[in-house]
Amino acid sequence: MITGGASGIGRACVDAMTAEGAHVLIVDRSPQGQAVADAHRERGARVDFVQTDITDEAQVRRAVDYALDVFGGLDTVLGCAGISGPVGALATEVGVDEWDRVMAVNVRGNFLIAKHTINHLQSSDVGTIVFVASDSALVAFEGMSPYSTSKGAVLMLAKSLSVDHPTVRVNVLCPGIVDTPMSRADLGYDEGFAGTSLPVIPAPQIAGHAVFLASPVGDPINGTALVSDFGYLARSAVGTLGFTRESAVAHEDATSSSPVHD
């Protein structure tokens, strides 16, 4: 089951999972999910679609029931559905309705999907859940407080689920900027990121990470985050203040040549 499978990372995950021979159910509120499913079926893949608003518990139950009826069970859930909400607004400028909408999709939606699938995943020998969060779960980005807060909650949801249900592996992908329609719109690159200096990850690469975490190769990995951000989180914030290796060496040379007094 792949939520948000009609576009972006979710659609790339549909491509990646069908390439591995998986029978995939796309769960998405957009009717575009049917076109994605039809395109894969024309190529011989087994892909179904159930139009679903994951913030609605009754609709989530219906999608899960469909998966159980058609597939006979569930092995993997990829939670890719998400929204960014207001971009560029300070926390004090965010409307309550905007805040609630982001939390509903990004947090409640993933919670409901997990709530109604995890008992069935426990019946599988390879039961896994992989949520797509963001490096914004780990660091804050100015003007995106609802998004960052929601992604941090998704990370802790995964950790909590992995503790409560240890026979199902639950992990999170925390990528930096991924080339998706949502990222292009949020950052003002409607024509794409080609020619920019931004470190951008192709969506199929993130889908490959999802396949890895869902596969038996990822069996020891549980309750954690796979960060793919070109090393951004490894860097000290001091560097953003103009302090570099060269300036440190120059400072050391200057101080080492000064007289030493007790």
PyMOL commands that set and color helices and strands:
alter all, ss='L'
color gray80, all
select helices_A, chain A and resi 8-19+32-42+57-71+91-93+96-121+135-137+145-164+181-187+203-214+216-218+232-234+237-241+245-256
alter helices_A, ss='H'
color red, helices_A
select strands_A, chain A and resi 2-3+24-28+47-51+76-79+128-132+169-175+177-179+200-202+225-228
alter strands_A, ss='S'
color yellow, strands_A
deselect
rebuild
show_as cartoon
